[in-house]
Amino acid sequence: MDYRLLLFDLDETLYPIGSKLWDEISNRMGEYMVQHLHFHPDDVHTIRRSYFETYGTTLRGLQLHHQIDALDFLKYVHDIPLEQFLNPDGELRPLLRSLPQRKWICTNADARHAWRVLHFLGIEDCFDGIMDIVAADFIPKPSPDFYSHAIRLAGEPDFKACVLFDDLSKNLAPARSLGMTTVLVRPGVQNDPSANLSIANLHSLPQYFPELWRNGIDSPQVFSTLDQ
C-alpha cells in the first residue's frame, strides 16, 4: 500500500500513559466544572463520563448542554507545567523523521497544547500540521466528520492512503470504516477489532509496521536516519 499521510493522536499516543499528564488534564476539567459551572464535585465524574461516551469529549457535552466558552475551557484545562510530566524522547524523534510520509497531529485538544507537548518531547519539527478541535469546529473524534476534515486540511483525497495512530479504540473504529489503516497504540492490548495493528508504543513501529518505509526497513537510508 502506498501510504502518503500519517495521522497521530497526541495525548497518551506520542508519550507514555504513565506520564500522568492526562490525569492532570482530567483533574483540570473537573476543577473547571466545579469552579465555573458550579457542579457538585461528587457529580463531576459521572457527568464527564456520560458526555465522553455520548459526544466524544467532555467539552462537546458542556458546549451543547451548558453553552460554555470553549476557548476559555481549553485554555484552563491545558494550563499545566508540562516540564513536570514530559521529557524529550530521543528515540522517537529520529524514528518520526525517518518516515517518508507527511505527518499530522489529530487531537481533540487545541493546537497550542499540541505544540507545547511536541516542544517538550523534542519532536515539534517532525510534523507538517495539526488538526485540532478548533479547526474541526469543535466536532471531536470519533466523529467521521473529524477525519474527513483532517484529510482535506492535509491535502490528501484518499482515506486508503492514510494511517491513524491512536490510544483509544473508539477513535479508530470510524476511521477504519472510512478506509484508513488504523494502529492502536496501547500497552497490553492485542487483536482489537478497531485496529489493523496493535502496538505497545510508537518505538516498535519498525518491527511491526516496516511497510511504512517504502524502501524497506533494511534500507541503509532508514538506519542512517535512525542513528542520527
GROMACS elastic network, one bead per residue, 0.5 to 0.9 nm:
[ bonds ]
;  ai    aj funct       b0    kb
    1   160     6  0.85061   500
    1   161     6  0.75166   500
    1   211     6  0.79097   500
    1   212     6  0.88842   500
    2   160     6  0.87509   500
    2   161     6  0.62510   500
    2   162     6  0.89652   500
    2   211     6  0.89489   500
    2   212     6  0.85301   500
    2   214     6  0.79779   500
    3     6     6  0.76741   500
    3   101     6  0.69467   500
    3   160     6  0.77186   500
    3   162     6  0.58091   500
    3   163     6  0.71572   500
    3   211     6  0.87493   500
    3   212     6  0.70128   500
    3   214     6  0.87354   500
    4   100     6  0.81491   500
    4   102     6  0.62995   500
    4   103     6  0.87442   500
    4   156     6  0.78569   500
    4   161     6  0.54302   500
    4   162     6  0.62362   500
    4   163     6  0.84224   500
    5   101     6  0.55265   500
    5   103     6  0.59399   500
    5   104     6  0.76003   500
    5   151     6  0.82697   500
    5   154     6  0.80825   500
    5   156     6  0.71566   500
    5   161     6  0.63755   500
    5   163     6  0.64973   500
    5   164     6  0.87377   500
    6   101     6  0.65031   500
    6   102     6  0.61584   500
    6   104     6  0.63090   500
    6   105     6  0.85172   500
    6   161     6  0.86535   500
    6   162     6  0.57072   500
    6   164     6  0.61352   500
    6   165     6  0.77891   500
    7   102     6  0.86136   500
    7   103     6  0.59593   500
    7   105     6  0.56964   500
    7   106     6  0.60492   500
    7   150     6  0.86946   500
    7   151     6  0.88828   500
    7   162     6  0.71898   500
    7   163     6  0.59960   500
    7   165     6  0.62028   500
    7   166     6  0.86458   500
    8    13     6  0.74578   500
    8    14     6  0.76892   500
    8   103     6  0.74205   500
    8   104     6  0.61968   500
    8   106     6  0.56567   500
    8   107     6  0.79672   500
    8   163     6  0.83812   500
    8   164     6  0.59874   500
    8   166     6  0.64738   500
    9    12     6  0.79957   500
    9    13     6  0.58513   500
    9    14     6  0.72136   500
    9   104     6  0.87604   500
    9   105     6  0.58355   500
    9   106     6  0.50321   500
    9   107     6  0.54392   500
    9   108     6  0.85131   500
    9   164     6  0.77337   500
    9   165     6  0.59929   500
    9   166     6  0.50313   500
    9   167     6  0.74704   500
   10    13     6  0.55442   500
   10    14     6  0.55756   500
   10    15     6  0.78773   500
   10   105     6  0.64777   500
   10   106     6  0.68861   500
   10   107     6  0.57947   500
   10   108     6  0.85738   500
   10   109     6  0.83249   500
   10   114     6  0.68806   500
   10   117     6  0.80940   500
   10   118     6  0.86120   500
   10   166     6  0.79517   500
   11    14     6  0.63955   500
   11    15     6  0.67703   500
   11    16     6  0.85510   500
   11    17     6  0.83010   500
   11    21     6  0.81277   500
   11    22     6  0.68709   500
   11   107     6  0.78443   500
   11   109     6  0.85863   500
   11   114     6  0.84955   500
   11   117     6  0.84012   500
   11   166     6  0.89052   500
   11   167     6  0.83454   500
   12    15     6  0.51479   500
   12    16     6  0.54303   500
   12    18     6  0.84286   500
   12    19     6  0.82538   500
   12    21     6  0.83561   500
   12    22     6  0.72913   500
   12   166     6  0.83144   500
   12   167     6  0.64754   500
   12   185     6  0.84690   500
   12   186     6  0.84235   500
   13    16     6  0.67908   500
   13    17     6  0.77859   500
   13   165     6  0.73770   500
   13   166     6  0.58977   500
   13   167     6  0.54884   500
   13   184     6  0.88670   500
   13   185     6  0.60781   500
   13   186     6  0.76770   500
   13   201     6  0.74147   500
   13   202     6  0.77242   500
   14    92     6  0.84909   500
   14   118     6  0.85815   500
   14   121     6  0.84575   500
   14   166     6  0.89861   500
   14   185     6  0.89170   500
   14   201     6  0.81412   500
   14   202     6  0.72726   500
   15    18     6  0.84882   500
   15    19     6  0.73172   500
   15    86     6  0.77663   500
   15    89     6  0.83781   500
   15   121     6  0.79224   500
   15   201     6  0.84262   500
   15   202     6  0.89015   500
   16    19     6  0.57021   500
   16    20     6  0.85168   500
   16   186     6  0.88165   500
   16   201     6  0.77075   500
   17    20     6  0.65543   500
   17    21     6  0.80076   500
   17    22     6  0.77416   500
   17   186     6  0.82941   500
   17   187     6  0.88899   500
   18    21     6  0.81841   500
   19    22     6  0.78072   500
   19    23     6  0.87057   500
   19    85     6  0.56051   500
   19    86     6  0.68674   500
   20    23     6  0.51027   500
   20    24     6  0.65310   500
   20    25     6  0.88987   500
   20    85     6  0.67193   500
   21    24     6  0.51880   500
   21    25     6  0.63860   500
   21    26     6  0.86805   500
   21    80     6  0.86474   500
   21    82     6  0.76576   500
   21    84     6  0.85812   500
   21    85     6  0.57266   500
   21    86     6  0.78860   500
   22    26     6  0.60582   500
   22    27     6  0.85153   500
   23    26     6  0.50532   500
   23    27     6  0.61999   500
   23    28     6  0.87006   500
   24    28     6  0.62431   500
   24    29     6  0.87253   500
   24    77     6  0.85128   500
   24    78     6  0.89243   500
   24    80     6  0.78256   500
   25    28     6  0.50739   500
   25    29     6  0.63722   500
   25    30     6  0.88638   500
   25    77     6  0.56276   500
   25    78     6  0.63535   500
   25    79     6  0.86043   500
   25    80     6  0.77537   500
   26    29     6  0.51142   500
   26    30     6  0.65103   500
   26    31     6  0.87815   500
   26    77     6  0.77038   500
   27    30     6  0.51740   500
   27    31     6  0.62679   500
   27    32     6  0.87204   500
   27    77     6  0.81447   500
   28    32     6  0.61598   500
   28    33     6  0.86690   500
   28    76     6  0.71818   500
   28    78     6  0.77469   500
   28    79     6  0.84910   500
   28    80     6  0.88429   500
   29    32     6  0.51578   500
   29    33     6  0.63550   500
   29    34     6  0.87930   500
   29    48     6  0.87468   500
   29    58     6  0.80645   500
   29    59     6  0.87163   500
   29    73     6  0.79056   500
   29    74     6  0.88978   500
   29    76     6  0.80106   500
   29    77     6  0.55736   500
   30    33     6  0.51644   500
   30    34     6  0.63163   500
   30    35     6  0.86055   500
   30    39     6  0.88641   500
   30    41     6  0.76327   500
   30    44     6  0.60688   500
   30    45     6  0.76212   500
   30    48     6  0.81838   500
   30    77     6  0.89322   500
   31    34     6  0.51795   500
   31    35     6  0.59128   500
   31    36     6  0.81075   500
   31    41     6  0.83719   500
   31    44     6  0.89440   500
   31    77     6  0.85511   500
   32    35     6  0.52076   500
   32    36     6  0.54391   500
   32    37     6  0.70985   500
   32    38     6  0.86649   500
   32    73     6  0.72612   500
   32    76     6  0.73289   500
   32    77     6  0.74721   500
   33    36     6  0.56258   500
   33    38     6  0.62955   500
   33    39     6  0.57502   500
   33    40     6  0.85009   500
   33    41     6  0.84075   500
   33    44     6  0.71898   500
   33    62     6  0.88847   500
   34    37     6  0.57182   500
   34    40     6  0.62435   500
   34    41     6  0.62113   500
   34    44     6  0.77047   500
   35    38     6  0.56280   500
   35    39     6  0.77258   500
   36    39     6  0.83081   500
   37    66     6  0.81430   500
   37    68     6  0.85613   500
   38    41     6  0.87044   500
   39    42     6  0.83177   500
   39    43     6  0.67752   500
   39    44     6  0.66576   500
   40    43     6  0.54421   500
   40    44     6  0.67199   500
   41    44     6  0.54199   500
   41    45     6  0.80472   500
   42    45     6  0.71344   500
   42    46     6  0.82362   500
   43    46     6  0.56464   500
   43    47     6  0.62406   500
   43    48     6  0.86100   500
   44    47     6  0.52794   500
   44    48     6  0.59800   500
   44    49     6  0.84793   500
   45    48     6  0.52081   500
   45    49     6  0.60761   500
   45    50     6  0.86001   500
   46    49     6  0.51744   500
   46    50     6  0.62087   500
   46    51     6  0.87203   500
   47    50     6  0.50936   500
   47    51     6  0.61948   500
   47    52     6  0.85270   500
   47    58     6  0.83016   500
   47    61     6  0.89378   500
   48    51     6  0.51582   500
   48    52     6  0.60054   500
   48    53     6  0.85434   500
   48    57     6  0.81122   500
   48    58     6  0.54129   500
   48    59     6  0.88816   500
   48    61     6  0.81618   500
   48    62     6  0.89754   500
   49    52     6  0.51089   500
   49    53     6  0.61196   500
   49    54     6  0.84789   500
   49    57     6  0.88554   500
   49    58     6  0.76548   500
   50    53     6  0.52990   500
   50    54     6  0.60201   500
   50    55     6  0.82966   500
   50    58     6  0.82787   500
   50    61     6  0.84540   500
   51    54     6  0.51114   500
   51    55     6  0.55193   500
   51    56     6  0.69385   500
   51    57     6  0.62274   500
   51    58     6  0.51774   500
   51    59     6  0.80194   500
   51    60     6  0.73219   500
   51    62     6  0.77884   500
   52    55     6  0.55246   500
   52    58     6  0.52219   500
   52    59     6  0.84373   500
   52    60     6  0.82199   500
   52    61     6  0.74955   500
   53    56     6  0.58379   500
   53    57     6  0.76392   500
   53    58     6  0.88883   500
   54    57     6  0.81402   500
   54    61     6  0.79243   500
   55    58     6  0.75552   500
   55    59     6  0.87058   500
   55    60     6  0.60822   500
   55    61     6  0.61380   500
   55   139     6  0.86949   500
   55   140     6  0.78200   500
   55   141     6  0.88573   500
   55   142     6  0.86190   500
   55   143     6  0.87121   500
   56    59     6  0.85978   500
   56    60     6  0.71910   500
   56    61     6  0.83234   500
   56   108     6  0.88690   500
   56   139     6  0.85905   500
   56   140     6  0.60940   500
   56   141     6  0.61212   500
   56   142     6  0.62128   500
   56   143     6  0.77930   500
   56   170     6  0.89344   500
   56   171     6  0.86876   500
   57    60     6  0.54245   500
   57    61     6  0.67671   500
   57    62     6  0.88809   500
   57   108     6  0.76424   500
   57   140     6  0.68525   500
   57   141     6  0.80903   500
   58    61     6  0.53180   500
   58    62     6  0.62745   500
   58    63     6  0.86811   500
   59    62     6  0.50871   500
   59    63     6  0.60998   500
   59    64     6  0.86737   500
   59    68     6  0.85042   500
   59    70     6  0.70184   500
   59    73     6  0.76879   500
   59    74     6  0.83390   500
   59   138     6  0.84231   500
   60    63     6  0.50382   500
   60    64     6  0.62324   500
   60    65     6  0.85754   500
   60    70     6  0.85650   500
   60   138     6  0.69516   500
   60   139     6  0.74223   500
   60   140     6  0.76027   500
   61    64     6  0.52251   500
   61    65     6  0.59918   500
   61    66     6  0.78571   500
   62    65     6  0.52771   500
   62    66     6  0.50820   500
   62    67     6  0.64764   500
   62    68     6  0.62361   500
   62    70     6  0.85423   500
   63    66     6  0.55766   500
   63    68     6  0.52332   500
   63    69     6  0.75438   500
   63    70     6  0.69444   500
   64    67     6  0.59258   500
   64    68     6  0.83080   500
   65    68     6  0.84605   500
   67    70     6  0.84348   500
   68    71     6  0.88031   500
   68    72     6  0.81827   500
   68    73     6  0.75956   500
   69    72     6  0.53643   500
   69    73     6  0.63468   500
   69    74     6  0.88486   500
   70    73     6  0.50466   500
   70    74     6  0.61964   500
   70    75     6  0.86120   500
   70   134     6  0.89340   500
   70   138     6  0.83542   500
   71    74     6  0.51109   500
   71    75     6  0.61218   500
   71    76     6  0.85827   500
   71   110     6  0.86419   500
   71   134     6  0.84362   500
   72    75     6  0.51766   500
   72    76     6  0.62212   500
   72    77     6  0.87684   500
   73    76     6  0.51895   500
   73    77     6  0.62088   500
   73    78     6  0.85965   500
   74    77     6  0.53703   500
   74    78     6  0.61121   500
   74    79     6  0.84771   500
   74   109     6  0.72954   500
   74   110     6  0.68872   500
   74   113     6  0.86773   500
   75    78     6  0.55160   500
   75    79     6  0.61218   500
   75   110     6  0.86164   500
   75   112     6  0.88134   500
   75   113     6  0.85699   500
   76    79     6  0.53662   500
   76    80     6  0.86191   500
   77    80     6  0.75509   500
   78    81     6  0.88694   500
   78   109     6  0.85173   500
   78   110     6  0.88199   500
   78   112     6  0.88173   500
   78   113     6  0.63042   500
   79    82     6  0.87596   500
   79   113     6  0.86107   500
   80    83     6  0.87191   500
   80    84     6  0.86642   500
   81    84     6  0.59106   500
   81    85     6  0.77059   500
   82    85     6  0.53288   500
   82    86     6  0.59281   500
   82    87     6  0.87727   500
   82   116     6  0.78040   500
   82   117     6  0.72223   500
   82   120     6  0.71557   500
   83    86     6  0.54455   500
   83    87     6  0.69082   500
   83   120     6  0.68627   500
   84    87     6  0.84259   500
   86    89     6  0.87786   500
   86   117     6  0.77422   500
   86   120     6  0.60971   500
   86   121     6  0.64361   500
   87   120     6  0.59309   500
   87   121     6  0.55026   500
   87   122     6  0.79337   500
   88    91     6  0.89294   500
   88    92     6  0.88398   500
   88    93     6  0.86989   500
   88   118     6  0.89214   500
   88   119     6  0.81744   500
   88   120     6  0.58206   500
   88   123     6  0.78493   500
   89    92     6  0.54564   500
   89    93     6  0.65274   500
   89   120     6  0.87197   500
   89   121     6  0.54202   500
   89   122     6  0.64430   500
   89   123     6  0.78058   500
   90    93     6  0.58749   500
   90    94     6  0.73889   500
   90   121     6  0.83300   500
   90   122     6  0.76420   500
   90   123     6  0.89258   500
   91    94     6  0.61267   500
   91    95     6  0.65903   500
   91    96     6  0.89851   500
   91   203     6  0.72815   500
   91   226     6  0.80943   500
   92    95     6  0.51431   500
   92    96     6  0.61120   500
   92    97     6  0.85959   500
   92   121     6  0.87207   500
   92   122     6  0.89091   500
   92   123     6  0.77613   500
   92   202     6  0.74249   500
   92   203     6  0.63286   500
   93    96     6  0.53030   500
   93    97     6  0.62095   500
   93    98     6  0.86506   500
   93   121     6  0.83797   500
   93   122     6  0.69775   500
   93   123     6  0.54139   500
   93   124     6  0.89267   500
   93   125     6  0.87176   500
   93   126     6  0.70389   500
   93   226     6  0.86267   500
   94    97     6  0.50179   500
   94    98     6  0.60519   500
   94    99     6  0.88742   500
   94   123     6  0.88689   500
   94   126     6  0.87604   500
   94   225     6  0.64081   500
   94   227     6  0.73497   500
   94   228     6  0.68153   500
   95    98     6  0.52044   500
   95    99     6  0.67880   500
   95   202     6  0.87792   500
   95   203     6  0.75037   500
   95   205     6  0.86206   500
   95   206     6  0.84066   500
   95   222     6  0.87389   500
   95   225     6  0.77478   500
   95   226     6  0.56157   500
   96    99     6  0.54866   500
   96   100     6  0.87665   500
   96   103     6  0.84900   500
   96   123     6  0.82366   500
   96   126     6  0.62437   500
   96   127     6  0.85330   500
   96   226     6  0.87975   500
   97   100     6  0.76418   500
   97   123     6  0.88990   500
   97   125     6  0.84960   500
   97   126     6  0.57459   500
   97   127     6  0.86847   500
   97   225     6  0.75607   500
   97   226     6  0.80932   500
   98   213     6  0.80528   500
   98   221     6  0.84804   500
   98   222     6  0.59367   500
   98   223     6  0.83587   500
   98   224     6  0.89287   500
   98   225     6  0.57023   500
   98   226     6  0.64452   500
   99   102     6  0.81636   500
   99   103     6  0.86194   500
   99   212     6  0.68530   500
   99   213     6  0.61519   500
   99   214     6  0.87382   500
   99   222     6  0.80980   500
  100   103     6  0.89135   500
  100   212     6  0.77887   500
  100   213     6  0.67014   500
  100   214     6  0.75380   500
  101   212     6  0.79652   500
  101   213     6  0.86186   500
  102   127     6  0.73585   500
  102   128     6  0.64358   500
  102   154     6  0.86182   500
  103   126     6  0.73542   500
  103   127     6  0.50303   500
  103   128     6  0.56137   500
  103   129     6  0.72826   500
  103   154     6  0.89524   500
  104   126     6  0.89069   500
  104   127     6  0.55176   500
  104   128     6  0.56156   500
  104   130     6  0.54941   500
  104   131     6  0.70876   500
  104   150     6  0.87592   500
  104   154     6  0.75211   500
  105   114     6  0.79210   500
  105   127     6  0.71832   500
  105   128     6  0.83178   500
  105   129     6  0.64613   500
  105   131     6  0.58823   500
  105   132     6  0.76966   500
  106   109     6  0.87523   500
  106   129     6  0.89797   500
  106   130     6  0.61587   500
  106   132     6  0.60194   500
  106   133     6  0.85097   500
  106   141     6  0.86653   500
  106   146     6  0.88551   500
  106   147     6  0.84810   500
  106   150     6  0.73426   500
  106   164     6  0.87263   500
  107   110     6  0.72235   500
  107   111     6  0.82255   500
  107   114     6  0.77354   500
  107   130     6  0.77719   500
  107   131     6  0.63872   500
  107   132     6  0.50441   500
  107   133     6  0.65237   500
  107   140     6  0.81737   500
  107   141     6  0.77577   500
  108   131     6  0.85480   500
  108   132     6  0.58312   500
  108   134     6  0.84732   500
  108   136     6  0.87704   500
  108   138     6  0.81757   500
  108   139     6  0.86349   500
  108   140     6  0.57044   500
  108   141     6  0.65686   500
  109   112     6  0.84396   500
  109   113     6  0.66653   500
  109   114     6  0.70160   500
  109   132     6  0.59813   500
  109   133     6  0.57336   500
  109   134     6  0.82467   500
  110   113     6  0.55924   500
  110   114     6  0.63901   500
  110   115     6  0.89214   500
  110   130     6  0.89607   500
  110   131     6  0.85604   500
  110   132     6  0.51081   500
  110   133     6  0.56286   500
  110   134     6  0.62947   500
  110   135     6  0.85676   500
  111   115     6  0.60856   500
  111   116     6  0.85084   500
  111   130     6  0.65011   500
  111   131     6  0.75846   500
  111   132     6  0.55511   500
  111   133     6  0.79530   500
  111   134     6  0.79110   500
  111   135     6  0.88038   500
  112   115     6  0.53157   500
  112   116     6  0.62533   500
  112   117     6  0.87014   500
  113   116     6  0.51293   500
  113   117     6  0.62046   500
  113   118     6  0.86460   500
  114   117     6  0.51843   500
  114   118     6  0.61972   500
  114   119     6  0.85650   500
  114   130     6  0.77539   500
  114   132     6  0.81685   500
  115   118     6  0.50341   500
  115   119     6  0.60346   500
  115   120     6  0.86990   500
  115   124     6  0.66854   500
  115   130     6  0.85226   500
  116   119     6  0.50322   500
  116   120     6  0.63159   500
  116   121     6  0.86404   500
  116   124     6  0.84652   500
  117   120     6  0.52758   500
  117   121     6  0.62114   500
  117   122     6  0.85477   500
  117   123     6  0.87568   500
  117   124     6  0.83121   500
  118   121     6  0.50998   500
  118   122     6  0.60413   500
  118   123     6  0.52101   500
  118   125     6  0.83915   500
  118   126     6  0.88300   500
  119   123     6  0.61797   500
  119   124     6  0.52217   500
  119   125     6  0.86408   500
  120   123     6  0.78447   500
  120   124     6  0.84355   500
  121   124     6  0.77161   500
  122   125     6  0.79942   500
  123   126     6  0.53863   500
  123   127     6  0.78035   500
  124   127     6  0.64773   500
  125   128     6  0.79882   500
  127   130     6  0.78386   500
  128   154     6  0.84538   500
  129   153     6  0.89321   500
  129   154     6  0.75146   500
  130   135     6  0.87635   500
  130   150     6  0.87237   500
  130   154     6  0.88112   500
  131   134     6  0.82001   500
  131   135     6  0.61693   500
  131   136     6  0.71834   500
  131   146     6  0.87486   500
  131   149     6  0.83831   500
  131   150     6  0.58692   500
  131   153     6  0.75988   500
  131   154     6  0.84100   500
  132   135     6  0.53862   500
  132   136     6  0.63525   500
  132   137     6  0.89792   500
  132   138     6  0.85418   500
  132   140     6  0.86930   500
  132   150     6  0.87880   500
  133   137     6  0.64547   500
  133   139     6  0.67815   500
  133   140     6  0.61504   500
  133   141     6  0.86535   500
  133   146     6  0.86069   500
  134   137     6  0.51799   500
  134   138     6  0.54612   500
  134   139     6  0.84321   500
  135   138     6  0.73686   500
  135   149     6  0.84607   500
  135   150     6  0.86935   500
  136   139     6  0.55224   500
  136   140     6  0.69424   500
  136   145     6  0.82435   500
  136   146     6  0.60055   500
  136   149     6  0.67368   500
  136   150     6  0.78141   500
  137   140     6  0.83774   500
  137   146     6  0.89438   500
  138   146     6  0.89867   500
  139   142     6  0.87921   500
  139   143     6  0.69223   500
  139   145     6  0.74209   500
  139   146     6  0.63469   500
  140   143     6  0.60047   500
  140   145     6  0.83756   500
  140   146     6  0.60762   500
  141   144     6  0.73957   500
  141   145     6  0.83115   500
  141   146     6  0.58935   500
  141   147     6  0.76450   500
  141   170     6  0.86290   500
  141   171     6  0.58988   500
  141   172     6  0.89745   500
  142   145     6  0.84657   500
  142   146     6  0.71913   500
  142   147     6  0.82017   500
  142   170     6  0.65075   500
  142   172     6  0.73741   500
  142   173     6  0.79385   500
  142   174     6  0.65545   500
  142   175     6  0.79109   500
  143   146     6  0.54360   500
  143   147     6  0.72518   500
  143   171     6  0.80546   500
  143   174     6  0.71818   500
  143   175     6  0.87202   500
  144   147     6  0.53080   500
  144   148     6  0.62989   500
  144   149     6  0.86531   500
  144   174     6  0.59492   500
  144   175     6  0.66952   500
  144   178     6  0.76792   500
  145   149     6  0.60415   500
  145   150     6  0.84236   500
  146   149     6  0.52250   500
  146   150     6  0.60940   500
  146   151     6  0.88975   500
  147   151     6  0.62954   500
  147   152     6  0.85315   500
  147   159     6  0.88066   500
  147   174     6  0.87299   500
  147   175     6  0.68692   500
  147   178     6  0.87383   500
  148   151     6  0.56186   500
  148   152     6  0.63379   500
  148   153     6  0.86744   500
  148   159     6  0.83509   500
  148   178     6  0.89360   500
  149   152     6  0.51815   500
  149   153     6  0.60891   500
  149   154     6  0.86112   500
  150   153     6  0.51366   500
  150   154     6  0.61973   500
  150   155     6  0.86054   500
  150   156     6  0.87960   500
  151   155     6  0.59877   500
  151   156     6  0.51561   500
  151   157     6  0.67288   500
  151   158     6  0.79409   500
  151   159     6  0.75338   500
  151   162     6  0.82929   500
  152   155     6  0.50012   500
  152   156     6  0.59506   500
  152   157     6  0.66294   500
  153   156     6  0.78225   500
  154   157     6  0.88997   500
  156   159     6  0.76829   500
  156   161     6  0.78435   500
  156   162     6  0.81706   500
  157   161     6  0.84124   500
  158   161     6  0.55480   500
  158   162     6  0.73016   500
  158   179     6  0.84651   500
  158   180     6  0.87204   500
  159   162     6  0.53912   500
  159   163     6  0.83890   500
  159   175     6  0.83751   500
  159   178     6  0.64934   500
  159   179     6  0.53455   500
  159   180     6  0.51518   500
  159   181     6  0.84594   500
  160   163     6  0.79887   500
  160   178     6  0.80299   500
  160   181     6  0.69587   500
  161   179     6  0.84748   500
  161   180     6  0.69961   500
  161   181     6  0.80923   500
  162   179     6  0.82335   500
  162   180     6  0.53075   500
  162   181     6  0.63599   500
  162   182     6  0.85899   500
  163   180     6  0.56634   500
  163   182     6  0.56779   500
  163   183     6  0.73442   500
  164   172     6  0.72546   500
  164   175     6  0.75087   500
  164   176     6  0.85921   500
  164   180     6  0.68201   500
  164   181     6  0.63442   500
  164   183     6  0.60684   500
  164   184     6  0.84497   500
  165   172     6  0.78969   500
  165   181     6  0.88418   500
  165   182     6  0.61735   500
  165   184     6  0.60282   500
  165   185     6  0.64824   500
  165   202     6  0.87777   500
  166   169     6  0.73605   500
  166   171     6  0.69784   500
  166   172     6  0.67472   500
  166   182     6  0.79560   500
  166   183     6  0.65357   500
  166   184     6  0.54031   500
  166   185     6  0.56875   500
  166   186     6  0.82359   500
  167   171     6  0.81697   500
  167   172     6  0.85740   500
  167   183     6  0.83819   500
  167   184     6  0.54606   500
  167   186     6  0.54016   500
  168   171     6  0.55348   500
  168   172     6  0.67969   500
  168   184     6  0.68630   500
  168   185     6  0.78815   500
  168   186     6  0.79426   500
  169   172     6  0.50023   500
  169   173     6  0.62728   500
  169   183     6  0.89700   500
  169   184     6  0.65535   500
  169   192     6  0.73869   500
  169   193     6  0.81971   500
  169   194     6  0.56876   500
  169   195     6  0.71512   500
  170   173     6  0.56050   500
  170   174     6  0.76744   500
  170   194     6  0.74124   500
  171   174     6  0.66655   500
  171   175     6  0.71703   500
  171   194     6  0.84601   500
  172   175     6  0.52356   500
  172   176     6  0.61003   500
  172   177     6  0.87037   500
  172   180     6  0.88755   500
  172   181     6  0.89691   500
  172   182     6  0.60222   500
  172   183     6  0.76109   500
  172   184     6  0.74305   500
  172   194     6  0.56074   500
  172   195     6  0.65066   500
  173   176     6  0.52350   500
  173   177     6  0.63518   500
  173   178     6  0.88418   500
  173   182     6  0.81017   500
  173   193     6  0.78490   500
  173   195     6  0.71994   500
  174   178     6  0.63269   500
  174   179     6  0.88966   500
  174   180     6  0.89582   500
  174   194     6  0.81647   500
  175   178     6  0.51166   500
  175   179     6  0.66492   500
  175   180     6  0.55707   500
  175   181     6  0.78281   500
  175   182     6  0.71581   500
  175   194     6  0.86989   500
  176   179     6  0.51542   500
  176   181     6  0.60329   500
  176   182     6  0.59599   500
  176   194     6  0.67878   500
  176   195     6  0.73029   500
  176   196     6  0.81614   500
  177   180     6  0.72774   500
  177   194     6  0.88018   500
  179   182     6  0.89995   500
  181   195     6  0.75996   500
  181   196     6  0.61947   500
  181   197     6  0.84060   500
  182   194     6  0.73138   500
  182   196     6  0.52988   500
  182   197     6  0.66400   500
  182   198     6  0.86333   500
  183   194     6  0.85103   500
  183   195     6  0.53256   500
  183   196     6  0.59733   500
  183   198     6  0.56049   500
  183   199     6  0.72511   500
  184   189     6  0.82098   500
  184   190     6  0.87994   500
  184   192     6  0.77813   500
  184   194     6  0.80132   500
  184   195     6  0.57771   500
  184   196     6  0.80204   500
  184   197     6  0.63186   500
  184   199     6  0.62119   500
  184   200     6  0.81596   500
  184   201     6  0.88820   500
  185   189     6  0.85675   500
  185   197     6  0.87047   500
  185   198     6  0.61140   500
  185   199     6  0.51320   500
  185   200     6  0.55159   500
  185   201     6  0.54198   500
  185   202     6  0.69236   500
  186   189     6  0.62174   500
  186   190     6  0.89857   500
  186   198     6  0.72249   500
  186   199     6  0.62244   500
  186   201     6  0.64137   500
  187   190     6  0.87213   500
  187   198     6  0.85979   500
  187   199     6  0.68289   500
  187   201     6  0.69376   500
  188   199     6  0.83815   500
  188   200     6  0.66722   500
  189   192     6  0.69595   500
  189   198     6  0.66470   500
  189   199     6  0.76398   500
  189   200     6  0.75992   500
  190   197     6  0.80825   500
  190   198     6  0.56280   500
  190   199     6  0.77367   500
  191   194     6  0.86014   500
  191   195     6  0.74656   500
  191   196     6  0.82397   500
  191   197     6  0.74957   500
  191   198     6  0.67976   500
  192   195     6  0.55357   500
  192   196     6  0.79709   500
  192   197     6  0.79373   500
  192   198     6  0.70185   500
  193   196     6  0.76661   500
  194   197     6  0.88948   500
  195   198     6  0.64392   500
  197   208     6  0.82259   500
  197   209     6  0.83446   500
  198   201     6  0.89699   500
  198   208     6  0.89469   500
  199   202     6  0.72410   500
  199   204     6  0.69684   500
  199   205     6  0.77296   500
  199   208     6  0.76836   500
  200   203     6  0.84111   500
  200   204     6  0.74079   500
  201   204     6  0.60796   500
  201   205     6  0.78280   500
  202   205     6  0.55089   500
  202   206     6  0.88024   500
  203   206     6  0.74704   500
  203   207     6  0.86811   500
  204   207     6  0.54390   500
  204   208     6  0.63426   500
  204   209     6  0.81524   500
  205   208     6  0.52220   500
  205   209     6  0.51284   500
  205   210     6  0.68499   500
  205   212     6  0.85046   500
  206   209     6  0.56120   500
  206   211     6  0.84771   500
  206   212     6  0.81371   500
  206   213     6  0.82851   500
  206   217     6  0.65214   500
  207   210     6  0.62582   500
  207   217     6  0.84018   500
  208   211     6  0.87485   500
  209   212     6  0.61974   500
  209   213     6  0.84848   500
  210   213     6  0.58023   500
  210   214     6  0.83100   500
  210   216     6  0.63096   500
  210   217     6  0.53570   500
  210   218     6  0.88606   500
  211   214     6  0.62722   500
  211   215     6  0.83846   500
  211   216     6  0.65154   500
  211   217     6  0.76049   500
  212   215     6  0.87715   500
  212   216     6  0.78931   500
  212   217     6  0.82955   500
  213   216     6  0.52131   500
  213   217     6  0.58650   500
  213   219     6  0.83682   500
  213   222     6  0.75753   500
  214   217     6  0.80782   500
  215   218     6  0.78295   500
  215   219     6  0.59156   500
  215   221     6  0.86702   500
  215   222     6  0.83206   500
  216   219     6  0.55483   500
  216   222     6  0.82459   500
  217   220     6  0.83347   500
  217   222     6  0.65465   500
  217   223     6  0.77100   500
  218   221     6  0.85400   500
  218   222     6  0.72962   500
  218   223     6  0.72978   500
  219   222     6  0.53543   500
  219   223     6  0.65979   500
  219   224     6  0.87570   500
  220   223     6  0.51470   500
  220   224     6  0.59753   500
  220   225     6  0.85152   500
  221   224     6  0.52269   500
  221   225     6  0.62611   500
  221   226     6  0.87039   500
  222   225     6  0.52278   500
  222   226     6  0.62338   500
  222   227     6  0.87025   500
  223   227     6  0.61072   500
  223   228     6  0.87680   500
  224   227     6  0.51720   500
  224   228     6  0.64820   500
  225   228     6  0.54177   500
